[in-house]
Amino acid sequence: MKFLNCKKPGADQAALCVLLASAHPDQGLIDSLAEKEGLSLREAFTMHGVMQALPGTNLVILDEVFASSLVSRELLKRALETSGIPVASPDAFREAPEEWFGRARLAGSRQISYLPSRQAILTSWSGGVGKTTLAMALTKHFAERTGLPAALLELSMGGSAIQARISEKLPEFFAIATEKAEPVVWQGVSLYPMDGRTLEVLWSEDPQGVRQVLKDIRQKHTLLVVDGFPGHPLFPELSQPSPGLVHLVVASPREDAVAQAQRLMKEVPSPSHLVMNMTRNLADRAESGISIALPFRESWAQSLDARLADPLLGLIYAGWNRKNS
């Protein structure tokens, strides 16, 4: 049986695109969908296949699918939650198909993309180079543009810069790790602020518990951005070479910041990139080894402008600007 192809995002969306995700699809359900006018159908059999098929989909009928080494169950669940796409079980859909078609038509037309999981560590020995601002801009723009789950984890030795920027009421890592609070989702980004003093206690008492929390964060999010101080006790845990890990060493044109960044570039594993932030003229961009130079724009920093995020995402995902323009 041949079905119409679902249209790509941005094309005419008059026809509803339904994704039937099942390791063992029911032929009766397929036949009933095939009889529906103005319907396009695509199928997926694995968790990875579901993630790849989400762009352009209006409704997901989700049954049991085969596991995948590329996409965890937690990541798939979080991606479906953040996508805004209605999700029905086969039984729920059979009971009220028109209701689910109605939900599909009413759902927002948010465009989502399939991208593999990545972890980016923005790091610097020097303060005042804009590392936290870039981390916030990066995760915010990624979540807005892709509709995929993103997380921002702070490695702070003192008070939380994320709490200072967003809200002092944000639950911090200790409360989240000890299951006293859930992470706040800000602009589509799960936030994990850190107070270094409470983390020191938690790390000394239950390092395996902390490692499990970090593992859970990775599994639930397509992109994990770490606002990381190299002297933090968790930095070695998070910076071990692994597939999808990228180090972004951030500096400003200050001589001390440049010297510290050059030293750090020799210490962190590849792939690593030197990001020169807050440049004011061509001389600031003349340092050798710079992957990206970002201009000093106070308005961009205050608004977390996408023009700060896109060049960084281009280092994390090859072809980012081409795929997302």
Secondary structure, DSSP 8 states (H G I E B T S, - for coil): --------TTS---SEEEEEE-SS--HHHHHHHHTSTTEEEEEE-BHHHHHHH-TT-SEEEE---B--SSS-HHHHHHHHHHH---EE-HHHHHH-HHHHHHHHHHS----------EEEEEE-SSSSSSHHHHHHHHHHHHHHHH---EEEEEE-SSS-HHHHHT-TTS--HHHHHTTSS---EETTEEEE---HHHHHHHHHH-HHHHHHHHHHHHHH-SEEEEEE-TTSTTHHHHSS--TTEEEEEEE-SSHHHHHHHHHHHHHS-SSEEEEEEEE-SGGGG-STTEEEEEE--HHHHHHT-HHHHHHHHHHHSTTHHHHH-
